[in-house]
Amino acid sequence: MLAGRAGNLDLHTCTSVVGYCMLPVVIYSAMSLFLPQGGIVAIVVASVFVLWATRASTGLIVLLADGGDEHRGLIAYACFLIYTLFSLLVVF
């Protein structure tokens, strides 16, 4: 559905963007070594980094996909779930 009629958004491009935009979550995992485990501070910091990664990946995918602006919320939701999953692995 996101590829559109032109089909310019393939699986390789999509996974590359999602992987590239995972850098904030990697930075958070490095920072979590110095934060208290399981505290409210760790959850707030994780939320900030997840939102940062979601915003970056959504912007890039919308830029690459034809008509992606119409589905910005759907793209952001999927990216948010992916980055939340990886950050929960770090938090707990």
N, C-alpha and C positions, 0 to 999 in steps of 0.2 A: 504494500500500500504506500509506503514511503518512497519507494523507488520511482513511482509515477510511470507515465507512459514512456518516457525516454529511457528509464531504467539506469539512471546514472549513479545510483547508490547501491553498491553491491555489498556482499557480506564482508569482504576483506576491508573495504573502506570503513564500514560501520564498526567492526571490531578494532580496527586501528585507532579510530577516534575514541572509542570507549577506553581502550588500554592507555592511550596517551593522556587522556584526561584523568586517569587514576593517580597521577602524580601527587595531587593534594592529599589523597588517602595514604600514600606512601610516606609523605612528609609527616602526616599525623602519626603513623605507626612509629616513626623514628622519635617523634616528640613524646609519645606515650611512655617511653622508657623513663622519662624524668617527671611524669605526672603521677599523682596517686591513683592506684588501680581502683576502678569501680566507683569513684566518687562523682559528685555532680559536676566537678570541673572537667573531668575527662569526657563526660557526656556532652557538655556544652561545647567543648573544643571539637569533639567529633562531629557535632551538628554543623558547626561552622565550616569544617573542611568538606563534609558531604555536600552541603549547599554550594560551596565553591566548585567542586568537581561536577556537580549536576548542571550548574549554570554554564560552565565551560563546554561540556560535552553537548548540551542541548543547543547552544549557539553554533557550534561547528556542524552538527548534523543538520540543523535547519538551513545553514548556509549551503551545505552540499546537496541537499535533497530538493527536487522540484516540488513546489507546493508544501514544503515542510513547515512553513509559518502557520498554516492552517492546523497542523497537528503538533504544535509546540508543547501543549500540555501533556499529550500522550507520550511524546518523546521524553519530556522531563520526568514524568512519572516512572517510566521504565528505567531511566538512568539513575534516578533517586533510589529505586529499590536495589539496583546493583551495587551502588556505592555504600548504601546503608548496610547491606549484607557484609561487605568487606570490613567496614568500620566496626561492626558488632563483633567480628572475629578478634579485633584488636582490643576492644573495650572489655570483653569478657574472656 
